[in-house]
């Protein structure tokens, strides 16, 4: 099965975190994508770095190798359904709106989400997560 990498993984790729670079290289043959939402979050973050121009070039190099999935009506409907399900269960939705958009993208495309931010995704119905049990190394739940 293919994978969707979360914003925190993109940030780690930009920082050349060895465990994350190795992980993404290892799973690339199975298929890896980035959601448009994660791209937006990463792009926003590079503006706060010490060298935004270099970071923008590095982000461009990442997305040249890893495709960006657009956010479409199918993902929007999936996210709306997830939000209502979680709200009915008394779970947080507003404070993690972007995470739920990313989760909806993963579910809609039947992708496994790779993230360090397991805490905000564990209760999302139908979402497959790539966790430390699968060999992320230093990637562990918050």
CORJOPE-V572436 format. One record per residue. N is the residue number from 0. D_FIRST is the distance of its C-alpha to the first C-alpha in whole Angstrom. Layout:
# CORJOPE-V572436
N & D_FIRST
N & D_FIRST
This chain:
# CORJOPE-V572436
0 & 0
1 & 4
2 & 7
3 & 10
4 & 13
5 & 16
6 & 20
7 & 21
8 & 18
9 & 20
10 & 23
11 & 22
12 & 21
13 & 24
14 & 26
15 & 25
16 & 24
17 & 23
18 & 21
19 & 19
20 & 19
21 & 18
22 & 15
23 & 14
24 & 15
25 & 13
26 & 10
27 & 11
28 & 10
29 & 6
30 & 8
31 & 10
32 & 12
33 & 15
34 & 16
35 & 20
36 & 21
37 & 20
38 & 21
39 & 25
40 & 25
41 & 24
42 & 27
43 & 29
44 & 29
45 & 30
46 & 33
47 & 34
48 & 34
49 & 36
50 & 36
51 & 34
52 & 34
53 & 33
54 & 30
55 & 29
56 & 29
57 & 27
58 & 25
59 & 25
60 & 24
61 & 21
62 & 20
63 & 21
64 & 18
65 & 16
66 & 16
67 & 17
68 & 16
69 & 19
70 & 20
71 & 21
72 & 23
73 & 20
74 & 19
75 & 23
76 & 23
77 & 20
78 & 21
79 & 25
80 & 24
81 & 22
82 & 25
83 & 27
84 & 26
85 & 26
86 & 29
87 & 30
88 & 29
89 & 31
90 & 28
91 & 29
92 & 27
93 & 30
94 & 29
95 & 26
96 & 26
97 & 23
98 & 21
99 & 21
100 & 20
101 & 17
102 & 16
103 & 17
104 & 15
105 & 11
106 & 12
107 & 13
108 & 10
109 & 8
110 & 7
111 & 7
112 & 11
113 & 12
114 & 16
115 & 19
116 & 20
117 & 19
118 & 22
119 & 22
120 & 19
121 & 19
122 & 21
123 & 19
124 & 18
125 & 15
126 & 13
127 & 10
128 & 12
129 & 11
130 & 15
131 & 17
132 & 16
133 & 13
134 & 16
135 & 16
136 & 20
137 & 22
138 & 20
139 & 21
140 & 22
141 & 25
